[in-house]
Each structure stands twice: as structure tokens, then as C-alpha cells.
Amino acid sequence: MEKQIIPVLIGADLNCYNVARAFHEEYGVVSYAFGRYAIGATMNTRIVKFTAVPELEKEDVFLKTLSDFREAHSDAYLILMGCTDEYVNMIINLKEKIGSDYIMPCCSPDIANSVTQKDVFYNYCEKYDIDYPKTLVITPDGGTDALDSLPFEYPVIVKPVSSAEYWHHPFDGMKKVYCAHDSAEAKEIISLIYSSGYSMNIVVQDMIPGDDSHMYVLTSYSDKNGKVKMMCLGHVLLEEHTPKGLGNHCAVITETKRDLMEKFKAFLEDIGYVGFSNFDIKYDESDGSFRAFEINTRQGRSNYYVTASGNNIAHLVVSDYIDDNLSYDCVFNEKEIYWRYIPDKIVKKYVGDGLYKKAMELKKQKAAYSSLRYKYDLRGNLKRIAFLIIHEHNHVKKFKKYYKVEKQ
């Protein structure tokens, strides 16, 4: 490669830092990131040059930002990746206007706008024999009487079918996912969501029993021809439990479940999916099934667990779009690693002894990784070290406040 590689990342959170770290580890390059405001994860770092762009969510501002950057770096390979649902959707839907000077490893608008609606995704699950929770779909004008006689028991999960649309209508008490203990509470939650301006469907779902350690995360990469080239499954140990961060993975151990992964591979290839995809899955111990909750049309926030397993996500994109050498069959990750972005003492406190012991065994084998504990970025960087200390301390307080279920 003669031209320089420049990752252009839209966002500022842990997802952004994880992607930037992958590019830096593989190619030694610094990433440029844009977002509405700065966040600690990408501040005072040697591997990300962040620029705050107010109103970046507006199409004209977004396109001008990318156009100006392209003009200033016309002699480089520009790899554009979104790091939140909102920004990923903008890239997908504005791909033609952004122009071919940017490499954009993402699916088409038609596919994205279809599969990211949870109720539509469940139709795909039916077709490809992928288990999912029992679900009732509530439409904006369909009424809520069905909540009085559900075909499954309360408590239930309530969530909008479109996360990207939902976050466009903030309100007090907003949560990523809601739990309703009876029909009255479910109706109240649904009324609250619709009164905010959200206008799409809402799903009410059977609550799959089990704590965070019943969750799994599957990350895949489909090349520009729609062939899946990498799949990495993670067994989640802990998730965040703050109202807006609920479900964000904090600690993961990689595992291999080939039969499960093959089902998702068939789905992705059949619909012609391109780019990174990320699935939230929960193990249902009542029947031994793995139930899919949703697909994200991007690399997940916890994507460094993939890079740490030996499947560097930056390498996949560059090999596909620049080197044109992803000719091999799909790699199903089989390497075990332990990833986290919280202190081990939190894992020790809240994760069952068996999984915690496994995590510590992997740590002894030097197969443990932390997103933010990047030696290159911390060495002599006092501001970054201070951020890391404060960040980890804040998570201790957050778990103490929001997560009351200590291991038995």
C-alpha cells in the first residue's frame, strides 16, 4: 500500500476508541473522529484526533464535514465508519452523497432499514430457524388491550423496534429497555414512549430468565460481495445497568458455538448483507435455546474483544477494500480470551465463581485484554492515566448503585 490509511470515525465513545485502537495496532495510524461533543474515551489520547462538530446530526453539516476532510486528505485511503446507530444510519443512507472517495464497509439502506426494526428482524428469525423471545407487537394506532391477556407471563420487556428513531425523542426517565410487571405498567410505559414523539412500533417480550452471564454477543464481518468472512462469539459476564447504558457489555469471554453461528451466517449471506453486524443473544436455560434480541448494523461497542481474539477488525476492512485479499472461507473464532473495560474486582464481585475463575485463568495465560489499558496510549500520558483511574472508579460506584444482584 503506497497511500496512507486514514480511519475517519463518527462518534466519540468506547466503540470509537476500540476501532481506533485496532487501526493503530495493525497499521500504526492515528484515527480522526468527529462527534457533537467530546467524551472521555477519546480525549487526551495519542491514537484519536477528535473534533467536536455541533449539529453533526444534520445532513448538511455531516456532509460538509466529510467533504472538507476529504479535500484536505485527498491523497489517502479514507475509511469511514460509524460508531453509534445514529451515525451508522447516516452513513448508510447518505452513501451516494458522501461519494466514492470514502471506503464505507456497510450494507444498503434497504437492508439496514429492514433488519434493524426488531419486529421485522424476528420475521427473518422465523425463516432462518433462529430462536427469539415470544413477542407481541404494539403499533402506534393499534391499542394496548392485548396487554391484558398476553400469551406469556409478566414481568415483560418493553422496547421500541427502532433504537435510532427512539433516541431522537428524548424525555425524562428515558431508558434503553423497560421492564413492566403488569399490564397497567406496560401501558404506562408505551404511552410515555409515544408521547415523546416516537412513531414506530413497540415490542413487548417474554422476559428470558437469567442474569448477565446468560447473554452472548456475536460479531460478524461480511465482505463487499456479501460473504461472511469472520464470526466471533462472546459469552458476556457483565453488562452495564445504568438506565441509558443497560445492555452494554462490560466483560466477555470468547466461546465457539458453530451450529449457532452457522444460522446467522446463512441469514446474512442470503440477504446480501455487507459490513459488520452485531447480534445480542440470550441463553434460555428452560429449553437450552439461544434467543436473538436484535441485530446492529455496525461493530458493537465492545468490539475490541474481537480484535483481541486475533481477528483485528481494521485488518478485515483494509484486506477487503484496499488489498482485495479476503479470498479465504469464513473464520469462526476458536481462540479463548477475556476482555473487559471495568476493573477485575467488579467482575469478582458480581460474576459467578466458575466464570470468574475462567477469566482469571485466561489472565494468567496472558489472554486477558482491556480496551482502555493500552500501554502505548498510557505511557507518560498523565491525563490519560487520570481518566482511566476515574473511569474505573466511576464504574465501581455505578454497579453499587444500579446492580444489586451480587453472585450467589
N, C-alpha and C positions, 0 to 999 in steps of 0.2 A: 504494500500500500504506500503510494507516494504522497497522497494528500493526507492532511491531518484529520483525525476524527474529533468532532466536537459534539458531545451529547447536549441537547437542549431539552431541559426538563421543565415541565409546567407543574408547579406545586412547590411546597417547602417542607413537607413533613418527613416522617421516618421513611416512607416509601421513596421519596426523592433521594434521601441520603443513601439508602440501600442501593439504589440504581447507580448513583454516582460512585459509590464505593466499588461496585462491580466493574465499572468502566476504568476506574483508577487502578485497581488491582491487575486487570488484564492488559491495559494499554498505556497506563501511566498518564492519562489525560485528566484534565480538570473539566468538570461539567458546569454549564451555565444554566441557572434556574430562574424562573420568573413566577411570581405569585402576587396576590393582592397585598400581603404583608409578610414580614419575616417571622419565622418560627425557630425556636432554639435548635432544632435538629440540624438546620442548615446555616446556622450563624457561627462566625468565628471558626470556620473550617478551611483547611487547605485544599479540599477537593471539590468545593462548590463555590461558584461566584454567583451570589443571589442578587437579584434586582427586584425591588418592590414596584409593582405597576398597579396603582389604584384603578379600579373598574376594569380589570383584566377580563372579567366575565362578559364584557360587552364585545360583540363581534368585531366592530371596527377597531377597538383598542387592541384586541387579541391579534388581529391580522396585521395591524401596523407594527406591533411589537416584533412579530416574527419576520415581517418584511424588512424592517430596519436592521435586525440582527443578520439576516441573510445577506444584505448588501454589504455589511461590514465584514463578513466572513465568507465571501463567495468562492474562495479557493479551498474550502474544506468540505469534508463529508459531514453534513448536519443531520444528526439522528434525533428526531423529535418524539418524545414520549411523555404522556400524561401520567400524573401520579395521584389523581383523585377522580372519582366518577365524573364530576362536572367537567374537568379539563379533558379527560379522555373523550367524552361525548362531543366536546367542541372540536377536537382534532378529527374525529371520525366524520362528523357532519360537515366540516369545512375543508376536508382534504383537498378538493379540487381548487378551492380558492387559495389555500396555503401554497400549493404549487409543488411541482416535482423536484425542486431543488432540495427539499427536505425528504429524508428517508422516514417513513411513518409505518412501523410494523403494527398494523391494526386491521380490524375487519371492516366490512362495508357497513354503511348506515342502515341498510335494510336488516342485516343480520343483527347488528347491535341493538337497534330499536325493538327488535322482536324478542331476543333471548333475555334481555335484561329486565323485561316485565315478568315478574315471578309467576304470574298465572299462566303466561304463555310458555315459560320455561318448563312448567310442570306438564304441559301437553307434550313437550319433547320427551320428558322423562317417561311418560306413558309409552311412547313409541319405541324408545331405546332400552326399555326394561330397567330403568334407573329408579330406585325407590325414593320416595319423598313423603313428607308428613301428610296425614289426612288434612284436607284443606277445603274451606268454604270461601268463595269469592264474593265480596261485597262491592257492588257498583255504586257510583255516586247517586243514582236515582232509583236504586233497586230496593231500598228499605232494609231494615235490620231485623225483621220479625223472625227470620230463620235462626237468629242467635238464641232464641228461646227453646229450640229443640235441636241442638247440634247432634250429629252422628258420632261425636266423640265427647269426652268429658272435659269439664272445667277443672283447673285453670287452662287457659289457652294463650297462644301467642297472637298478637295483632301487629301487622306491619304493612306499610304501603308497598304496592307492587313495583314502584319505580323510586329507588332511593334518590337518584339525581333530581327528579321533579320534586320530591318531598322536601329536600334541603333548601329548595328555592323559596320555601314559605315558612320561615322561622316563627316560632311562638314560644311563650313562656312554658316551661315544663316539657319542652321537646325532647324526645328520646329516640334512639336508633331503633329500638324494638320495645314493644309494650307487653305486659302480662295482665290478663283480665281474669278475675276469679269467679265471675258470674256474668250473666247476660247484661245486667244493668251497667256493670263496669265496662264491658266490651262496647256497648252502645255509646257510653260517655266518651270513651277514647276515640271511637270512629267519628263522632260528632265534632270533637276537638280538632282532629286532623282535617276534616273537610271545611271547618270554619276558618282555617288558616289560609285557604285558597287552593289547596291541593285538590286536583280534579280527576285523578285516575283511580283505578280500583284499589281495594284494600283486601288483604288475605287474612283470614282467621284460621289458625292452625292448631292441630293437636300438639301438645307440649311433649316432646320426646324426653323421657326421664334421663337423669344422669347429669353429673357435674361437668366442668370444662374438659376433663380428661376423656370424655366421650366424643369430643369434637375432633374432626380431621380437616385438613386443608390440602387441596390438590392444585398444583400449579402446572400448567402445560404451555408449550410453545409450538404453534403451528406455523410452518414456513409460508413463503409467499405463494406457494402452489396449493396451500390448504392441507398439507400433510403434517401430522403431528410428529415432531422430532424429539421432544423431551417431555417427560412427565415425572414429577417429584411429589410424593405424598408425605405429608407431615402429620404426626399424631400430636394434637395440641395438649399441652399440660395445663396451661392457664390462659385466660382471656382477661381483658380489661372489664371493669364493671361500673365505670362511670356512666352517667346517663347517655352521653353522646359518643362514648367510646366503646360501649358494650359490644362484645364480639371481636374486638381487635386482638389478635393473637400476641401473647407476651412470651411464651416459651413453647418450643416444639422439638420433638424428636422424630427424625425421618424413619419411615417404615415402607415396606413394599407389599401391596395387595394387588397382584397382577390382574385378577379377574375383575375387580372393581375398576381399575384404571382402564382396562380394555373397553368397558362400556362407555366411558366418557370419550375415549379416543374415537370410537365408532361414531358417536354423536357429532363430535367436532368435525371429523373428516366428511361426514355425509352432508352437513350443511355448508361446507366450504369455508369454514372458519379460518381466519388468518390472524396471527399475533399471539400475545399472551392471553391466557384465560386462567381464572382462579375460581375454584369451587369450595363452598362451605358445606360440610357433610357432618352428620352426627350418627354415631353408632347407637342403634336401638337394641339394648340387651334383652328386651322382651321377646324378640324374634330373631336376633342375630343379623338384622339388616343394617345397611348403611344408607341413611336417608339424606338426599341432597336438598339444601335450602335454596341456593341461588348460584348464578354464575356472575362473575365480574369480568368485564371485557378489558382487562389490564392485568399486569403483575400485581399481586397482593401487597398489602402494606408490610407484611412480614417476609418479603421476597428474598431477603438475604439468606434465609435457611436453604434456598435453592442453590445460590452461589456457593455457600459454604459446603454443600454436599458434593461439589465438584462440577456443577452444571452452571457455570458463570452465565448470567442472563445477558450480559453485554456481548460476550463471545458468540452467543446464539444469533443475535441480531446482525453483528458485523459479518459473521460467516455466511449468513443468509443473503444479505443485501449488498455487501461490498465484495467479499471474497467468493461468493457463489459456490460454496463447497459443502452444503448440507445435504450430501447425497446418501448418507447412511440411513438405516432404519431407525425407528423411534428408540430412544434411550429411556428405559424405565429405571429410575434411580434405585440402586440397591445399597448404597453406602449409608451407614448409620451415623448421624451427627446430632448433637444437641445444640440448639440455638435459643437465645433469649435476648431481650433488651432490658430486663429487670435484674436486680441482684439475686444471687442464688438463695439468699436467706428467705426471700419471698416464696420461691419455689419449694424450699424445705418446709415452710410453714403451712402451705396450702395444698401441696400435691401429695398424693398417697405415697407410702413408703416404697412400693415397688417401682413406680416410675421415677421417683426422686433418686433411688439407688441406681437405676439405669442411667440417669442423667449424670450422676457423679462418676460412674464407671467410664462413661464416654469422656468426661472431663479428664480423668486420669490418663486416658488413652490419647489425650491431646486432640480430641474430636469434639470440642466444645467451642462455640463461637458467640460473640456478642456484637451486634450491629454497631453500636457506638464506641466500643472499645477497640478502635482502630489505631494501632501503635503509630502509624505514620502521621495520623492527624493529632495525636495527643502529645507526642514527643516535643517538649519545650513549649507547648501551647497552653499557657496557664488559663486563659479564658475558656478554652475548650474543656480542660480538666475540671474547672469550676462548674461549668454547665453539666458535665457528666455526674458529678457528685450531687448537685442539686436535683437533677433529673431523677436519679435513682432514689434519693431520699423522698422526693415527692411521691414516687410510686409506692413506697412503704406506707405513707400516710393515706394514699388513695385506697389501697387494699384494706387498710384498717377501717376506713370509713364506709366503703361500699361493698366489701365482700366479707360476709360474716360466717361463711362456711369453711371452717378450718378442717383439715384432714382428720379422719376418724382414727 
